[in-house]
């Protein structure tokens, strides 16, 4: 259920990659967009390469020290003080490196300003280097804000997915003892009658338990496996009720390899037997239909009501089984399923359509 991470996401979330790409862009983009002639291209790269460490120090000082420690904690006074002091020191360092390193490498003749002279000309130093120093920082803050929001959104989606998965597993876990209890009752009734069908019941029960414990834990299973599970269950019920039950099972599935979330359909079938057959004083009717269409799966379960039963206005909304199914559908097929219940004095009918 969790979204898969693309290679683009992995690159964006990789700190080493994003920082390296950002600073390479700062070096390459500035001289290419400055309007300098081709003869000045390498000189521009030289100056910006020499100034890069100072820009990086200023950027990381603001982003990882001043903002989280002072501005995010609303300690604005100290934050501004550190910002001004850091800007002054770094602008002086920026100009000093340009004069004594970049100009020497570029072959610019002297004389060169001393450190003291650069400090005395602070107005010129700040006017020249303030925006050079902090323009990259501003861009870095914008990109970091975007990345942080992306990470936060991904964490929220992950938490939602983990919560949904945990709830879905809990719902599946509720199904296991429910089925086991009913099937063991069937087996118990047959053994009391010393029925020759008891070994067949044990074999089918074994297949059902294997499906629930292993296939039932998967996100998707093949329709053929889900149909086999439905068949095992209905055959067990047919053995249990014998002539008291008129059962019709109709599977129209051209592509049995198509997939579905496991253990959703079976709960509706079990509910039909529980409310429509158990305790009936007359011949009960259960009709099950599964029809596959392009990008759609239609499932219908219809059962007669026992004549002694009182009409239940809540219909199939009652009970752990149906509520369990409704919640699983909301988790696995959100906005991709339609649920309809028809209840009369004579019968119940639940219709489920899933967009696959």
N, C-alpha and C positions, 0 to 999 in steps of 0.2 A: 504494500500500500504506500510505502514511502517512495517519493520521487527519486528517480535515478539522477546521479550527479554527472553532468556532461563534462567533456574535457575543457570547455570554456569556463565552466564553474570552477573546476580544479585549478586552472591557471589564475583566475581572478582571486581565489581564496589562498593562493600560495604567496606568502609574504615575500620571500626572496625574489620571486619572479616579478611581482608588481612593483617592488621598490627599485629593482634594477631597471625595469622597463621605464619607470617614471623618470629616473635621473638620466638615463640615456636620451630620453625625449627632451629633457631640459637642455642637455648639451647640444643636441643636433638641431632642434627646432628653432632655437633663438637666432643663431647666425643665418639660417636659411630664410628666415622671415624678417630679417633686419634691413634688407635692401642693400647689403654690402655687395660689392663686385666679387667676381670669382677669385680675384687676386687676394681679397681680404678674407676669404672663407676659412682658410686654415689658421690665419691669425685670430679670427673670431673664435674658432674652436679652441685655440690655445688659451686665450683669455678666460673663456668660460670653463675650461677644464681646470685651470688653476684656481678659479673662484668656486668650483663645485664643492670642495670640502667645507668651506665657510658657509655656503648655502645649506648644506646638509646639516651642519651643526645647528644653525639657526632654526631650521625646520623641525628637527627632532627635539630641540630644546623647548620649542613652543608647543608642539603637538603632544609630546609624551611627558613633559614635565609641567609647564605652566598651565595648560588647559585642564588636565585631569586633577592636578593637585590644588589649583587655586580657583580657576573660573568655574569648573563644574561643582565646586564646593562653595561657591559664592564668596570666595575670599578675594574680591576684586582688587582691593588696594594693593596687597602684596603681589598679586598677579601682574598688575600694570607696572609696578616697580621693577619686578624681574624682567618684564618685557622691555622696558626702556633701557635698563642697565645692560641687558643682553644685546640689544640692538646697537647701542653705542660701541660696546667692545667688539662685536662682530663686524660692524662697518669699518672700524679702524683696522681690524685684521684683514678684511677684504681689500681695502685700499693698499695696505702695506704689501700684501702678497702680489697684487697687480703691479705695483711699482718695482718691487725688488726681485720678483720671480718672473712674472709674465713678460714684462717689458725687456728684461735681460734676455729671455729666451727668444723674444721677437726681434731682438737687435735694435731696440729703441735706444738712442744715445742719451747719456746723463745730462745734467746732474739729476739725482733722485732725492725725493723728500725723505727726511729722517722720520722716525717714529714720533718724535716730539713735535715736529712740524705738522705731521698729519693730525695729531691730537689738537694742536693749536688751531688748525683750520677745520674744526669740528662741523661748522655750518656747511662748508663745501663737501666734507666727507659724507655727512648724512644726506645732503641733497643729491649726491651722485650715487650713493650705494644703497640707500634705504629700500627703494623699490626693486633694485636688482636682487637684494637679499630676500625680501619678503614676497615677491611675486610668485616664486615657486612654492613658498609655504602656503599661500592662499590656495593655489591649485591643489596642493597635496591635501589640505584640509577638506576641500570639496570632494575629492576622490575618496578620501578615507571615510567621510561621512556616508557616501554612497555605499562603500564596501561594508561598513559596519551595519547599515540598515539591511543590506543583503544577507549578511551573516545572521542578524537577529531574526529576520523573516524565515530563514532556513531553519534556525533553531526552533522557532514557533511551529513550523510545519512538521519538524521532526518530533516534537513533543506531542502534537496532535496525532500524528501517525502512530507513535508508540502507545498513546492512550487508547486509540481506536483498536490497535492490534491486541492490547491487553484485554480490552473489553470483549473483543471478538473471541479470543481464546477462552475467556471465562464463560461466554455463552455456549461455546462448543463443549466445554467441560460439563455444563449443566445437562447437555443432551445425553452424554454417555450413561450415567446412572439411570436416567429416565428410560432409555431403551432397554438397558440390561434388566431392570426391574420387571418391565412388562414381558420381556421374552422369557425370563426365568419362570414367571407365572405360567406362561404357555407350556413350558417344558414340564413344570410340576404337575399341571393338570393332565398332561399326556402320560406321565409316568404313573400317576395314580390309577389311570385306566389301563395300565400295562399295554399301552399302544405300541404297535410295531413301528410307528412313525417317529418314535423318540430319537433313534439314531439320526434320522434325517434332520430333525430339529437341531440336534447338537451340531451337525455339520454346517447348517445354515447360520446358526448362532456364531460358530467359529469364524465364518467368513465375514459376518457383520461386525464382530468385534475387531477383526483385523482391519477392516475398512475404517471403522471409527477411530481406532487408535493410531493408525498410520496415515492413510489417505486423508482422513478427516482433519489432520493438522496442516495440510497444505493449503496454499491460497486458492489454487484452482485444481480441479480434477477433470478428467475426460467424462463426457456425458455417458459413455458406455459403462463406466464404473459406477456412476450415480444411479443409472438405470438398473444395474445388477443389484445394487444395494436395495433399491425400491422393490425389485422383484423378490429378493430373499425375504424381505419383511412381509410383503403381501401374501406370499406363499405360506409363511409361518402363521399368519392370521387366518388364512383359508383352512389350514390344518386344524387350527384351534376351534373354529366355529362350525366347520363342516357344512351341513345342509341349512344351517341358520343364516348363511351368508350368500348373497348373490354378488359376486365380484367381477368387475370389468376393468381390464387394464389395457390401454391403447397407447402405444408409443409410435409416433410418426417422426422419426429422427433420421433424416438423410445423411447427416454428417455426425456420427457418434464420436468422432475425435475432437469435436468442439468442446470447449471447456466451460465449467460453471463452478461457482463457489460450493464447496461440499456441505452436506448435512442441512441444507435449507428446505428442500422439497420433502424430505422424509418426515419432518415434524408435522407438516400439513396432513400427510397420509395417516400418521399415527393419531392425530387429533380426530380424524374422521372415524376411525375405529373406536376410539375412546368414547366419543359422544354419540356415535350413530349405531354402533353394533353392541357394545358392552351393555348388558342389561335389557336388550330388546326382547320383547315377548313375541314378536312376529319376525318373518324373514327380512333381514336388513339388506339394504342395497348400498354398495359403494362403487362409484365409478371414477376412474382415474384416467386422465388424458394428458399426454405430453406431446406437444406439436412444435417442431422446429421450423422456423421460417428464416429467410435471409436477415441476419443481424437481429433476430428476435426469437425468444423462447416463450411459449405459452404453456401454462400448467394449470390444470383444473381438477379439483377434487370435489365430488358431490356425494352426499350420503343422506339417507333417510333418517328421520328422527324416531326414537322409540315412542311408541304410542302413549306410554305412561309419562313421558317427559313433559314438563311445562315449558311453554315458549320462553326462550331466553333472549331478551332484547339486545343483549350485548353480542350475541352470536359468537364468532370466532375470535373476538377480541379477548375472550376469557382464557385464563390458564397460562402456565409457564411456557408451554410449547409455542403457542401462537405469538405471544409477546416476544419471545425469544427470536422467532423468525422475523418479525417486523423490525426489530432492532438490528439484526444481522443484515437485512436488506438495506437499511439506512446507512450502515457502515460500508458495505461492500458495493452496493449499487445505488449510490445517492443520485437522485434525479434521473435514474435509469430504470425504474420499475413502476408498474401500476398494480395496485392491490384493490380487489373488489370482493365484497362478501354479499351474497344473496341469502336471506333467511326467510323461510315461510313456516307455517305450522307443520308442514310435511317434511321439509328437507333443508339442509344447509348446502351451500355451494361457495367455495372460495376460488377465485380466479386470479392468477398471478402472471403478469407479463414482464419479462426482463429484456432490456435492450443489451445485446451482447456485443 
